[in-house]
Amino acid sequence: MHKPMHFITGLPRSGSTLLAALLRQNPRFHADMTSGLGSLVNGAMQIMSPGSETALTLEAQQRQDILRGLFDNYYQSLTDRPVLFDTNRMWSARMPLLASLFPEAKVIACVRDLPWVMDSLERQVRNNPYHFTRLFGPQNQGTVYSRADALMQHDALVGRAYTGLKEAFYGEQSTSLLIVEYELLAKAPDKVLPLIYQFLGEDWFEHDFNNVEYDAPEFDEALGVSGLHTVRPKVELQSRRTLLPPDLFKRFANMEFWRDLNASQAHVITAQPNQTLNT
């Protein structure tokens, strides 16, 4: 019997690691930072696609069975928890695949205003001044402007996640998508998390928002950005001034398409000016 499978996706630096750290407090849930499953699925699809010799030997049902087997076997020896959450920013661009393989699956996308996504990534770069990070190619390490331009390219860290999320938000499978704004999750986890449970159809578990644990130092050091996936013990929103020059901050302002609540059938947890929750 297959375990229930759900997915966490969204924009970088928008709370997906925090959400996974909270969900894993529930002994029924397995949740973690970005897994290797997305890359395995992409690799298998490439091998099975037209133009490959392997593709000539496969029927449609075999393709489905192979991909479903990847999901099942990836977690078989990793955890005995009954509900799985896999995290990867690519899932928002694979909604038709997920809907076909897992008709009951839910997808949670963590988002944040684009200027603050850029600010957070720039802060990580400046916190590691003695070497270049693997978040950028060598030609884009120069200034905050070149780094921001590189991040928003269609195949880069932020640009790929942003356009993939747009595809999911406006797509046919949007009813299985929940958008969660980072600021609300960090400011009011006691209000946001019950809405997530309601979306998942799961019974509520009492979480401890003052003792959250998560860190992945080896993974972060390999990227050259130590602390990238460190979650502070207490869930709270910390105010700060932006590192970005004013013109660069303005360039990425007002790009939050998910706040147009009439444009999609997706579920959205967002703050309107009166600070109420909208789903």
C-alpha positions as CSV (number, residue, x, y, z in Angstrom):
1,M,0.0,0.0,0.0
2,H,1.4,3.4,-1.0
3,K,2.0,6.0,1.7
4,P,0.3,9.4,1.3
5,M,2.6,11.8,-0.5
6,H,2.5,15.6,-0.5
7,F,5.0,18.2,-1.8
8,I,6.6,21.4,-0.6
9,T,7.8,23.8,-3.3
10,G,7.9,27.6,-3.9
11,L,10.5,30.4,-3.9
12,P,14.0,30.3,-2.4
13,R,14.4,31.8,1.1
14,S,10.6,31.7,1.6
15,G,10.2,29.3,4.5
16,S,10.1,25.9,3.0
17,T,12.8,24.7,5.4
18,L,11.0,26.3,8.3
19,L,7.7,24.6,7.3
20,A,9.5,21.2,7.0
21,A,11.0,21.6,10.4
22,L,7.6,22.3,11.9
23,L,5.8,19.5,10.1
24,R,8.4,16.9,11.2
25,Q,7.5,17.6,14.8
26,N,4.4,15.6,14.1
27,P,5.4,11.9,14.4
28,R,3.2,11.0,11.5
29,F,5.0,13.3,9.1
30,H,8.3,12.9,7.3
31,A,9.5,16.3,6.0
32,D,13.0,17.5,5.1
33,M,14.9,20.1,3.0
34,T,15.3,19.6,-0.8
35,S,15.7,15.9,-1.6
36,G,17.4,14.2,-4.6
37,L,14.1,12.9,-5.8
38,G,13.4,15.7,-8.2
39,S,16.7,15.2,-10.0
40,L,16.1,11.4,-10.2
41,V,12.7,12.0,-11.7
42,N,14.1,14.5,-14.2
43,G,16.8,12.1,-15.2
44,A,14.4,9.2,-15.6
45,M,12.1,11.3,-17.7
46,Q,14.9,12.4,-19.9
47,I,16.0,8.8,-20.6
48,M,12.3,7.7,-21.3
49,S,11.6,10.7,-23.6
50,P,11.5,10.5,-27.4
51,G,14.9,10.6,-28.9
52,S,16.3,8.0,-26.6
53,E,16.8,4.4,-27.5
54,T,15.3,3.5,-24.1
55,A,12.1,5.3,-25.0
56,L,11.5,2.9,-27.9
57,T,11.3,0.0,-25.5
58,L,8.7,1.4,-23.1
59,E,5.0,1.6,-23.0
60,A,3.1,4.4,-21.3
61,Q,2.2,2.3,-18.3
62,Q,5.8,1.3,-17.8
63,R,6.8,5.0,-17.7
64,Q,4.2,5.6,-15.0
65,D,5.3,2.5,-13.1
66,I,8.9,3.5,-13.2
67,L,8.3,7.0,-12.0
68,R,5.9,5.8,-9.2
69,G,8.5,3.3,-8.2
70,L,11.1,6.1,-7.8
71,F,8.9,7.9,-5.3
72,D,8.0,4.7,-3.4
73,N,11.6,3.3,-3.2
74,Y,13.3,6.6,-2.4
75,Y,11.7,6.7,1.0
76,Q,11.3,2.9,1.6
77,S,14.3,2.6,3.9
78,L,14.6,6.2,4.9
79,T,11.6,6.6,7.2
80,D,8.7,4.6,8.6
81,R,6.5,7.6,9.1
82,P,3.1,7.2,7.4
83,V,2.8,10.6,5.6
84,L,5.6,11.9,3.3
85,F,6.4,15.4,2.3
86,D,9.0,15.8,-0.5
87,T,10.6,19.3,-0.9
88,N,11.8,20.5,-4.3
89,R,11.3,23.8,-6.1
90,M,10.8,22.0,-9.4
91,W,7.5,20.4,-8.3
92,S,5.5,23.5,-9.1
93,A,6.5,23.0,-12.8
94,R,5.5,19.3,-12.6
95,M,1.9,19.6,-11.4
96,P,0.4,17.5,-14.2
97,L,2.9,14.7,-13.4
98,L,2.1,14.8,-9.7
99,A,-1.6,14.9,-10.3
100,S,-1.3,11.8,-12.5
101,L,0.9,9.8,-10.1
102,F,-0.7,11.0,-6.9
103,P,-4.3,12.2,-7.5
104,E,-4.8,12.9,-3.8
105,A,-1.5,14.7,-3.2
106,K,-1.4,18.3,-2.0
107,V,1.3,20.9,-3.0
108,I,2.3,23.6,-0.6
109,A,4.3,26.5,-2.1
110,C,6.1,28.9,0.3
111,V,6.4,32.4,-1.1
112,R,7.8,35.8,-0.2
113,D,7.9,39.3,-1.7
114,L,10.6,39.1,-4.4
115,P,12.7,42.0,-3.1
116,W,13.1,40.2,0.2
117,V,13.9,36.9,-1.5
118,M,16.8,38.8,-3.3
119,D,17.7,40.5,0.0
120,S,18.0,37.2,1.8
121,L,20.1,35.6,-0.8
122,E,22.4,38.6,-1.0
123,R,22.7,38.5,2.8
124,Q,23.9,34.9,2.6
125,V,26.6,35.9,0.1
126,R,27.8,38.7,2.3
127,N,27.9,36.4,5.3
128,N,30.4,34.3,3.5
129,P,33.0,36.8,2.2
130,Y,36.0,34.6,1.9
131,H,34.9,32.6,-1.1
132,F,32.5,32.5,-4.0
133,T,29.2,30.7,-3.7
134,R,28.0,28.0,-6.1
135,L,24.6,29.9,-6.3
136,F,26.2,31.9,-9.1
137,G,28.5,31.2,-12.0
138,P,32.0,32.8,-11.8
139,Q,30.9,35.6,-14.2
140,N,28.1,36.7,-11.9
141,Q,30.0,37.1,-8.6
142,G,30.8,40.8,-9.2
143,T,28.2,43.0,-7.7
144,V,24.7,42.9,-6.1
145,Y,23.3,44.0,-9.5
146,S,25.0,41.2,-11.5
147,R,24.0,38.7,-8.8
148,A,20.3,39.8,-8.9
149,D,20.3,39.7,-12.7
150,A,21.7,36.2,-12.7
151,L,19.2,34.9,-10.1
152,M,16.2,36.0,-12.2
153,Q,17.3,34.3,-15.4
154,H,14.7,31.8,-16.6
155,D,16.9,28.8,-15.7
156,A,18.4,30.2,-12.5
157,L,17.6,29.8,-8.8
158,V,14.9,32.4,-8.4
159,G,13.7,32.8,-12.0
160,R,13.0,29.1,-12.5
161,A,11.1,28.8,-9.2
162,Y,9.1,32.0,-9.9
163,T,8.0,31.0,-13.4
164,G,7.3,27.4,-12.3
165,L,5.1,28.7,-9.5
166,K,3.2,31.0,-11.9
167,E,2.6,28.0,-14.1
168,A,1.1,26.0,-11.1
169,F,-0.9,29.0,-9.9
170,Y,-2.7,29.5,-13.2
171,G,-2.7,25.8,-14.3
172,E,-5.4,23.1,-14.3
173,Q,-4.2,21.5,-11.1
174,S,-4.3,24.7,-9.0
175,T,-7.0,23.3,-6.8
176,S,-4.4,21.1,-5.2
177,L,-2.0,24.0,-4.5
178,L,-1.7,26.0,-1.3
179,I,0.3,29.3,-1.3
180,V,1.8,30.2,2.1
181,E,3.4,33.6,2.6
182,Y,6.6,33.4,4.7
183,E,5.8,36.6,6.8
184,L,2.6,35.1,8.0
185,L,4.1,31.7,8.8
186,A,6.9,33.3,10.8
187,K,4.6,35.9,12.5
188,A,1.6,33.7,13.3
189,P,2.4,30.0,13.0
190,D,-0.4,29.2,15.5
191,K,-2.9,30.6,12.9
192,V,-1.2,29.4,9.7
193,L,-0.4,25.8,10.6
194,P,-4.0,24.8,11.4
195,L,-5.0,26.1,8.0
196,I,-2.3,23.9,6.4
197,Y,-3.6,20.9,8.3
198,Q,-7.1,21.7,7.1
199,F,-5.9,21.8,3.5
200,L,-4.1,18.5,4.0
201,G,-7.1,16.9,5.6
202,E,-5.0,15.8,8.6
203,D,-5.9,15.9,12.3
204,W,-4.3,18.7,14.3
205,F,-1.0,18.1,16.2
206,E,0.1,20.4,18.9
207,H,3.3,22.0,17.7
208,D,6.0,23.7,19.8
209,F,6.8,27.0,18.1
210,N,9.6,27.8,20.6
211,N,11.7,24.7,20.0
212,V,12.1,24.1,16.3
213,E,15.2,22.2,15.2
214,Y,16.8,22.1,11.8
215,D,20.3,22.5,10.3
216,A,22.2,21.1,7.3
217,P,25.8,22.4,7.6
218,E,27.4,19.9,5.3
219,F,25.0,20.7,2.5
220,D,25.3,24.4,3.0
221,E,29.1,24.3,3.1
222,A,29.1,22.4,-0.2
223,L,27.2,25.4,-1.8
224,G,29.5,27.9,-0.2
225,V,26.7,29.5,1.9
226,S,26.9,28.4,5.5
227,G,23.7,28.8,7.4
228,L,21.5,28.6,4.4
229,H,19.2,25.9,5.9
230,T,19.6,26.8,9.6
231,V,16.3,27.3,11.4
232,R,16.2,29.4,14.6
233,P,14.6,27.6,17.6
234,K,11.8,30.2,18.0
235,V,9.5,30.9,15.2
236,E,9.2,34.6,14.8
237,L,9.5,37.4,12.2
238,Q,12.6,39.5,12.6
239,S,12.4,43.0,11.1
240,R,15.5,44.4,9.4
241,R,16.6,47.0,6.8
242,T,17.2,45.7,3.3
243,L,20.8,45.3,1.9
244,L,19.6,46.1,-1.6
245,P,20.1,49.5,-3.2
246,P,16.7,51.3,-3.5
247,D,16.5,51.1,-7.3
248,L,17.2,47.3,-7.2
249,F,14.6,46.8,-4.4
250,K,12.0,48.6,-6.5
251,R,12.8,46.6,-9.6
252,F,11.4,43.5,-7.9
253,A,8.5,45.1,-6.1
254,N,4.9,44.3,-6.9
255,M,5.6,40.9,-8.5
256,E,3.4,38.9,-6.1
257,F,0.9,37.4,-8.5
258,W,-0.5,35.1,-5.9
259,R,-2.3,38.0,-4.2
260,D,-4.8,38.2,-7.1
261,L,-7.2,35.9,-5.3
262,N,-9.7,35.9,-8.2
263,A,-7.1,34.7,-10.9
264,S,-6.7,31.1,-9.8
265,Q,-8.4,28.2,-8.0
266,A,-5.4,27.8,-5.8
267,H,-5.7,28.2,-2.0
268,V,-3.8,31.2,-0.6
269,I,-2.8,32.1,2.9
270,T,-1.9,35.8,2.5
271,A,-2.2,39.0,4.5
272,Q,-4.4,41.8,3.1
273,P,-4.0,45.3,4.5
274,N,-6.3,44.5,7.4
275,Q,-3.9,41.5,8.3
276,T,-6.7,38.9,8.1
277,L,-5.9,35.5,6.7
278,N,-7.4,34.7,3.3
279,T,-7.7,31.1,2.0
